[in-house]
Every structure is written in C-alpha cells, then in structure tokens.
Amino acid sequence: MHLVTTWFGSFLLDQGRVVKQVLFPPNPEEIARRLRLIEDWKVLDEERTLLGAAPEVFVSEPRLERAGGKMIAGPPPFLRAEDFGFDRGLLHRAMVSVAKAQMRRAPGPDDHLAQAVETLDDVTESYNLLVERLREWYGLHFPELARLVDDRRYTDLVAAHGDRASMPDDFGESVGGALSPEDRTAVMALASGARSLGGQRDALLAHVERATRLRAPNLARLVGPVLAARLIALAGGLDDLARMPTSTIQVLGAEKAFFRHLKDHTPPPKHGVLFQHVLVHGAPPWQRGSVARAMAGKVSLAARADCYTKRDLGDELVASLEKRVAGIRERKRAPRPRRAVPSRRRRR
C-alpha cells in the first residue's frame, strides 16, 4: 500500500488504484490548517488513520517515514482534484488563507537579531564614510591631527574645539590653512554627527553581542557573537542554520561567487562570511579552504546544540577546532608545487 497526501485528502493506493481515502472538508480554512501542519512537518490525523489501516504502508515523504511508513524512491502518483469533487478555486482560497496566516506570525528573536546585525553594518558603513569625509575636510586646516589620534579621539576634538588653536594639547605647528567661522561651525557639526553615530554603533554592537549570547551561546563562544549573528541572519534563523549541511555553511555569504562558478565555471568559493574569523583570514591562502571546512563543521554542531539540546559545548568545540586547525597547519605547511606543463615546441 502507498500512502499519498494531496491538498484535498489522504489516499491509500494499491498498484495506482485508490483503495481507501479520507477527504478533507471542502472548507478553505480547514484545508489551510492542514497545509500549515504539513509545512511544519506534522502528521495529520487522516494520515495516522490510513497508516494503521494496512500492515505495510509505503510513503514518499520523510515526514511520513517518521510516523511509521517505509520510504520509497520516486514521485507519488498524481491524483486529480476534480475526480473527487474539488475545484481549483477552493485551492486558491486555501492558499490565500495560508499566506495570511504566515504573515500574521509574530516575528521571532532570530528576525530581530538579523535586523540588528544588518543595522550594525549600515551604521558602521555610514560612520566610516562620515569620519573619512571629516578627515579630508578638517585636514585642509589641520592635516597632522589625523596621524596623532584615533577616530574616536579625532571626532571628539573637532566636535568640541574646531579650530586648531583651541585644541587642549600642543600638537605642534601645522601646514594647514586658515578656517573661517562658517567652515568651523559646519565642520564641528559634522564631527558631532559622526560622534553621535559612533555612539549608536557601539550601543548596537553591545546589543547584538548580548542578544547572540542569549540566543546561541555555543555559537557565540565558537566564532564570536557578531559573526554568529551574521551566520544566523544569512541562514534565515538558528533552526535553519542547524539543519544546513556543513558544505552550505562553509560558503554562506558567497552566493554570488558560487553562482558565478556555476555559470562561468570559475573556481568555486572556499569560504563565505567565515572569512571574517581570524583563524580563516589569518591562515595562508592554501589552508583557508580546509580551515573554513573544519570551522563549518563545528558551527553546525554548535547551532544544533543551541537549537535542540541546549547543552553547553562552547569550550569543547573551541578546543576541538583549535586542535583541528593545528593539524591542518602541520599537514599543509606549503602549497603543492604545480606540475610544469611542457611547451608546444618541446612536445614536438
């Protein structure tokens, strides 16, 4: 017997012939409720009834295999809704109801975390642009200051004092030109805006780190809270990250390079956003692929622990990853020498 579930009912088939059926109520809301259960990998009551109606039932969905069916390969037989008294208009109304229910779902912590880390990237980019513009503009008046202090001190000094003669420290003579009162006011306002944006960036960074450690402590301990938040955002949620294979996690964030590889046959990407981790970008180029692959495996374990078991594996995963990376460094000390290709004249 073969158990098949469509949008209008569940059927038990023998050699392609329906021997038992349980049709869904011809109500778009009831059909939509069952479709949402199927989307969440739940087993319907109608399916449980048919699973117990025969001693051996074959299924084509992993969702039904967990309920006791025996998995077989190949697509399920096609059943026409019109043969059982259902029309396509009912399916349309049911799918509209499913879409509305999905839109009404409350956003979870992963959605807020994704928005927070993306906002952090936007604010950081804007802050860097403002500071760069401030250095160029104020550098016309006091170019030496940029080499003496960092960005935070730079914005504080310009926002508070403006003119180099009003600076609290003696930075020596300058080759810069004079600053008019109007330009001084404008530059100080720009520095104040950059300083305020820097404060917002620091507050967002603290929020992302705190939220990531609460949501995924093992993942935050393994790769750092900011990188962990980016992985969760790219995957679409912690649950989606936990279900991803290691090969997909390795290239998360490198989608453009991957599709370019498929289209133009360029070399495939060795890593995606994992390149931001010091173990990956600090490794020699010929080791980065192996290090990223090892890290992706540990990320998968950490995400599954955070999502399902809630076990504290952070320190254990960090120690295991460092040991694995040490083995990669020992095994791949230098790139393999390329084989010399004989020239055309030598082949002749």
C-alpha positions in Angstrom: 0.0 0.0 0.0 1.2 3.5 -0.8 0.1 6.5 1.3 -0.3 9.7 -0.7 -1.5 13.1 0.7 -2.6 15.9 -1.5 -4.2 19.3 -0.8 -7.7 17.7 -0.8 -7.2 14.5 1.1 -5.1 11.4 2.1 -5.3 8.2 0.0 -4.2 4.7 0.3 -3.3 3.2 -3.1 -2.6 -0.3 -4.4 -1.0 -0.5 -7.8 -2.1 3.0 -8.5 -5.7 2.4 -7.5 -7.4 4.1 -4.6 -8.5 1.5 -2.1 -9.2 3.9 0.9 -9.5 7.6 1.2 -10.1 10.3 3.7 -11.1 13.6 2.1 -10.6 16.9 3.7 -13.6 19.1 4.4 -14.4 21.4 1.4 -13.6 24.4 3.5 -10.6 26.7 2.6 -9.8 27.4 6.3 -9.7 23.6 7.2 -7.6 22.9 4.1 -5.3 25.7 5.0 -4.9 24.4 8.6 -3.9 21.0 7.3 -1.4 22.5 4.8 0.2 24.5 7.6 0.6 21.4 9.6 2.2 19.6 6.7 4.6 22.6 6.2 5.6 22.3 9.9 6.4 18.5 9.3 3.4 17.4 11.4 1.5 14.2 10.7 -2.3 14.7 10.1 -5.0 12.6 11.8 -6.1 11.4 8.4 -2.7 10.1 7.7 -2.4 8.3 11.0 -5.7 6.6 10.3 -4.5 5.3 6.9 -1.1 4.3 8.3 -2.9 1.9 10.7 -5.3 0.5 8.0 -2.7 -1.8 6.4 0.2 -3.9 7.8 2.7 -2.3 5.5 2.5 1.2 4.1 5.0 2.9 1.8 5.4 6.6 1.7 7.3 9.2 -0.5 7.8 11.9 2.2 10.4 11.8 5.1 7.7 13.5 7.2 5.6 10.3 7.0 8.6 8.0 7.4 8.9 9.2 11.0 5.3 8.2 11.6 5.9 4.5 10.7 5.8 4.4 6.9 8.5 2.8 4.7 10.3 5.2 2.5 10.4 4.5 -1.3 12.1 6.5 -4.0 10.2 8.2 -6.8 7.4 10.7 -7.1 3.9 9.8 -5.7 1.1 9.0 -8.2 -0.8 12.0 -9.5 -4.5 12.4 -8.4 -6.8 14.9 -10.0 -8.8 17.0 -7.6 -11.8 17.1 -10.0 -12.2 13.3 -9.7 -13.0 13.7 -6.0 -15.3 16.7 -6.2 -12.8 19.5 -5.6 -12.1 22.5 -7.8 -9.0 24.8 -8.2 -10.9 27.8 -6.8 -11.0 26.1 -3.4 -7.2 25.6 -3.6 -6.7 29.2 -4.4 -8.8 30.4 -1.4 -6.9 27.9 0.9 -3.5 29.2 -0.3 -4.6 32.8 0.3 -5.5 31.8 3.9 -2.1 30.1 4.3 -0.3 33.2 3.2 -2.3 35.4 5.5 -1.6 33.1 8.5 2.1 33.1 7.7 2.1 36.9 7.6 0.3 37.1 10.9 3.0 35.0 12.6 4.8 37.1 15.3 8.5 37.7 14.4 10.9 35.7 16.5 14.2 36.5 18.1 16.1 35.5 15.0 14.3 38.1 13.0 15.2 40.9 15.4 18.8 39.6 15.6 19.1 39.7 11.8 17.7 43.2 11.7 20.1 44.3 14.4 23.2 42.9 12.8 22.3 44.4 9.4 21.6 47.7 11.0 25.0 47.5 12.7 26.6 47.0 9.3 24.8 50.0 7.8 25.6 52.3 10.8 29.3 51.2 10.7 29.5 52.0 7.0 27.9 55.4 7.4 30.2 56.1 10.4 33.3 55.3 8.4 32.1 57.4 5.5 31.5 60.4 7.8 34.9 60.1 9.6 36.7 59.8 6.2 34.9 62.9 5.0 35.7 64.7 8.2 39.4 63.8 8.0 39.5 65.2 4.4 37.7 68.4 5.2 39.4 69.2 8.5 42.7 68.1 7.0 42.7 71.2 5.0 43.0 73.1 8.2 45.0 70.7 10.5 46.3 67.7 8.5 48.7 66.5 11.2 45.9 65.6 13.6 44.8 62.5 11.7 48.2 60.8 12.3 48.3 61.6 16.0 44.9 60.3 17.3 42.4 57.6 16.5 38.9 58.1 15.0 37.1 58.4 18.3 39.5 61.0 19.7 39.6 62.8 16.4 35.8 63.3 16.3 35.8 64.4 20.0 38.5 67.0 19.5 37.0 68.5 16.3 33.4 68.5 17.7 34.5 70.2 21.0 37.1 72.7 19.8 37.1 73.1 16.0 40.0 75.4 15.4 43.5 74.0 16.0 44.4 77.0 18.2 41.7 75.9 20.6 43.0 72.3 20.9 43.8 71.3 24.5 47.0 69.6 23.6 50.1 71.0 21.9 50.3 69.1 18.6 53.0 71.4 17.2 52.9 73.6 14.1 50.7 72.8 11.2 51.0 73.4 7.5 47.2 73.7 7.1 45.3 76.8 6.0 43.0 79.0 8.0 39.4 78.0 8.9 36.7 80.6 8.5 34.0 80.8 11.3 31.3 79.4 8.9 33.5 76.4 7.9 34.4 75.9 11.6 30.7 75.7 12.6 30.0 73.3 9.7 33.0 71.0 10.5 32.1 70.9 14.2 28.5 69.9 13.3 29.8 67.1 11.0 32.1 65.9 13.8 29.2 66.0 16.3 27.1 63.9 13.9 29.9 61.4 13.4 30.5 61.2 17.2 26.8 60.5 17.8 26.7 57.9 15.1 29.7 56.2 16.7 27.9 56.0 20.0 24.9 54.4 18.2 27.3 51.9 16.6 28.7 51.0 20.0 25.3 50.6 21.5 24.1 48.4 18.6 27.3 46.3 18.9 26.6 45.7 22.6 23.0 44.8 21.9 24.0 42.3 19.1 26.6 40.6 21.4 24.2 40.4 24.3 21.3 39.0 22.1 23.5 36.5 20.4 24.9 35.1 23.6 21.4 34.6 24.9 20.1 33.0 21.7 23.1 30.9 20.7 25.7 30.8 23.4 27.7 27.9 21.9 27.9 29.5 18.5 28.8 32.9 20.0 31.6 31.2 22.0 32.9 29.4 19.0 33.1 32.2 16.3 32.3 35.3 18.3 28.8 36.9 18.8 28.9 39.2 15.8 29.9 36.6 13.3 27.4 34.2 14.9 24.7 36.7 14.4 25.7 37.1 10.7 25.5 33.4 10.2 22.0 33.2 11.8 20.9 36.1 9.6 22.3 34.6 6.4 20.7 31.2 7.1 17.3 32.7 7.9 17.3 31.6 11.6 19.0 29.4 14.1 16.8 26.5 13.2 17.6 26.8 9.5 21.3 27.0 10.3 21.1 23.9 12.5 19.5 22.0 9.6 22.1 23.1 7.0 24.8 20.8 5.8 28.4 21.7 6.5 29.2 22.4 2.9 26.4 25.1 2.7 27.5 26.7 6.0 31.1 26.9 4.6 30.0 29.2 1.7 27.3 31.2 3.4 27.7 34.8 2.2 29.5 33.8 -1.0 26.4 33.2 -3.1 27.4 35.5 -5.9 30.8 33.7 -6.3 29.0 30.3 -6.1 26.6 31.2 -8.9 29.4 32.7 -10.9 31.2 29.4 -10.6 28.1 27.5 -11.8 27.5 29.9 -14.7 31.1 30.8 -15.9 33.0 27.8 -14.5 35.2 30.0 -12.3 36.9 28.4 -9.3 34.3 27.6 -6.6 34.5 29.7 -3.4 36.3 28.2 -0.5 34.6 30.3 2.2 31.9 32.9 2.7 31.3 35.0 5.8 33.5 32.6 7.8 36.5 34.5 6.3 35.9 37.2 8.9 37.1 34.8 11.6 40.8 35.2 12.5 41.5 31.5 12.0 40.4 31.7 8.4 41.7 35.1 7.2 44.9 34.6 9.3 45.7 31.3 7.6 47.8 31.1 4.4 45.7 31.0 1.2 46.3 27.3 0.6 45.0 26.5 4.1 41.9 28.7 4.2 39.6 26.2 2.5 40.4 23.4 4.9 40.2 25.7 7.9 36.8 27.0 6.8 35.5 23.5 6.2 36.6 22.5 9.7 35.0 25.6 11.2 31.8 25.0 9.3 31.6 21.5 10.9 31.9 22.9 14.4 29.4 25.7 13.6 26.9 23.0 12.6 27.4 21.2 15.9 27.1 24.5 17.9 23.9 25.5 16.1 22.3 22.1 16.7 23.3 22.2 20.4 21.8 25.8 20.8 18.7 24.9 18.9 17.8 21.4 20.1 19.7 20.1 23.1 20.7 23.4 24.9 23.9 21.7 26.0 27.0 23.8 26.9 29.6 22.7 24.3 31.3 26.0 23.6 34.6 25.4 25.2 34.8 21.8 24.0 34.1 22.9 20.4 36.7 25.7 20.6 39.4 23.2 21.8 38.4 20.7 19.1 38.6 23.4 16.4 42.0 24.7 17.5 43.3 21.1 17.5 41.9 20.5 14.0 43.4 23.8 12.7 46.8 22.9 14.2 46.7 19.6 12.3 45.8 21.4 9.1 48.8 23.8 9.6 51.1 20.8 10.2 49.8 18.9 7.2 49.7 21.8 4.8 52.8 23.8 5.5 53.4 24.9 1.9 51.3 24.7 -1.3 51.8 21.8 -3.5 54.2 22.5 -6.4 52.5 22.8 -9.7 53.4 20.4 -12.4 55.2 22.1 -15.3 53.2 22.0 -18.5 55.5 21.1 -21.4 55.6 23.8 -24.1 54.3 23.1 -27.6 57.8 23.2 -29.1 59.1 20.6 -26.5 56.2 18.3 -27.2 57.1 18.4 -30.9 
